[in-house]
Amino acid sequence: MKAGGASAPKAQEVWAPLPRGRFTGIDWSAPGALDRSDPYLAWAETTNFSGFRDANGMPADPQWLPLLIELLTGHGVADLVAASNPAWLQVPMVYLGLGSGLRFCTAKVQRGFFNALKKGGALHGMVARYDLGLPVGHQARPLDRHAGDGAPPPPAPTQISGNVTVVIDNGLALAHADFLSGPQHKTRVAAFWRQDETVGPHGRAAATPHPEPLDPARAGPAPVDMGYGHELIRSAIQAAIQSHTQDGRVDEDALYSYWQMWEINHAANHGTHVSSLVAGPTVYTRTIGTEDSPPDWQDADDVGSRNTLLVAQLDWASVADSSGGALTVSVMDALAWALARCAPDACVTINLSWGALAGPHNGNSILEAGMAQLIAASGLDCRLVIPAGNAYQARTHANVLLTGKDAAKLHWRVQPDDHTQSFLELWFEDHENAERTLSQVLVELTPPGTTTPLPPMPIGQCGVWPSAASPQAAILFPVKSALGHPGSCALIALAPTARWFKDTVLTRAGVWQVRLLNKSRRAVVVDAYIERDDVPLGVAETGARQSWLEDCHYDTSGGLGGFIDHPDNPSLVRRSGTFNDIASGAGTVSVGGVRYFASTMDPMARYSPRTPDPDASRPERKNVQKVPDRFAVSDDHATLWGVRAAGTRSAAQVRLVGTSMAAPQIARDFVNQGCKK
């Protein structure tokens, strides 16, 4: 039953120490505990994993934790496996076959892993950092097969040569006419990996708290090299299509029921729409009529419309995670699965229309660095295309230069009736020397309903308020953050303001004042990023409500020029700098959105990062990306947003909005251009 917000007693003038993790055994308040550890894991253990629910709404009670791991230079995945015990670390076999120099992999771990990281432990001088995935469902259970089994990695069940289009998304209608060819309905999908292991719908729409396992005879077996999920190869897909074809027409409803694809019963799905734009029979911009020419619906007859497809469907529990931050393990595994199914001579284009808002935005998040190194280690000719994001007007970013002995204040508006946790990342960096270790910077937090702040939290320390037994807020501020580099990041984590479950601790709705203090004599640049907190397409209501930053100088008038930052506006809240948190990696092509019919005032989609950067004169952290690499149409014009593409049935067209719709159009261009080599 839904409850209201927390009461507002007098703020306690202390931070309590973080607890010892019941799963990891780490004393999170100890000096150096966060040096290479994901601070989100520390918060998860502080809250007893209350921010995570499995696909059927049950509380997280992980047997294993899914992690994305980065190894120090000089160590490879095989070294990690050899130095570990399968009783506490299991790595998917696929990571042993993607290049000997690979330093990133996912793993399922138990407490022994964290013990081995201690001084004198087997992994102490091997692991650089790690990031928490989604610790629910199959992600919190051991792998069916793993690299520690002792057997060499098996060959992939399919190897694709030549031009290959990879789609990593959710909700792909495999039997849609856009992905079939000829009168025999030959599928263009060479392999389809579905990370889920249970029948939906998931989340609060689940019919039962006891999920029904998918049938391997219909959904396909678990791929041996991944150890979980269900894989269908071309022959199995084609056989199912043929058995559900009558009088030359595919019975799509019956076929999706056979495959247990509950999600395809929605009229629109993100993955189907995106796949249609990158690989469907028509090029979207040709279908828009103008005053001089009618729309052209003729088949494009380009490489994109004939190309072989590899499709990885992200598990729905990760998709439903309101922050998007828990997708690291799912995305990395999806990329590894796809690359392992490409022959050495393959020319690979990958479209990943997903992402979140927080992170360093300089290519050094663990997922960005991991994807770049995975592609490089594979030796494949490969392009990775990712949308630039849709939050340009969402007020989730602020930027400020703190000169010596300076301070600044942010106002963070957290909404009532928000059933999910909220996060604010504060990225600090020396203005003149980004690699310089920071000191004498502090973060001060004032809860709503009081004018008395909590004690300032200095860099190198962390705390929870009001207590570890009832955690409403926490600041985790390591000297060096596992979330990225250079500089450091202070993570502010807040409990929900409303709850579905009686055991959920609540915090206060309203404005949380965040004061940034620089007591050193050196100038420090700060970027603040609120993490994504919304309900994705196709996901049952999670109760997520996006928080935002407020500034009296920020222009919300909606007038001419009111949707763009202006250098003379003193607001610390800036549109510029709002960017997809996984779109700035090395070699990644980020894509922004424009209008097909550009207005005289502005050709850009209002929700997209833009060019030129209106804030180019502001102080920046090193290598932060604010401008997309490429642009494509994501709106028809100023009053008709979005683009038309495939619905979940072959006769359907739907209009979806966002740079997720621009990215596949650029990916299609790359497919048509062919290999770089």
Summary of the structure (lengths in Angstrom):
residues: 677
radius of gyration: 24.4
end to end distance: 58.9
largest distance: 78.9
contacts: 2451
relative contact order: 0.16
helix: 19%
strand: 26%
